[in-house]
Amino acid sequence: SGAGALVVEISSALSRVTGLTGGDVILAVNNRQVRTAQEAADVLEATKRQGRQFILVFERGGRTIRTGLLEWR
């Protein structure tokens, strides 16, 4: 599809909260499609600042995975 944000590096905090690892492709955050790593980082940072819960949709090894409700901690 070409859409999505490839995870190259990930902070330990974000990895702990989301379970993301290098090579995953973030497709959406809270049903908002993201196309670049910068866009994904901006949206995730906004949820963190606002203390909001969020849902991620990402691709790993050709499979699309939708997380449950995640919360910054």
Buried (B, 14 or more C-beta within 10 A) or exposed (E): EEEBBEBEEBEEEBBEBBBBEEEBBBBBBBEEBBEEBEBBBEBBEEBBEEEEEBBBBBBBEEEEBEBEEBEBE
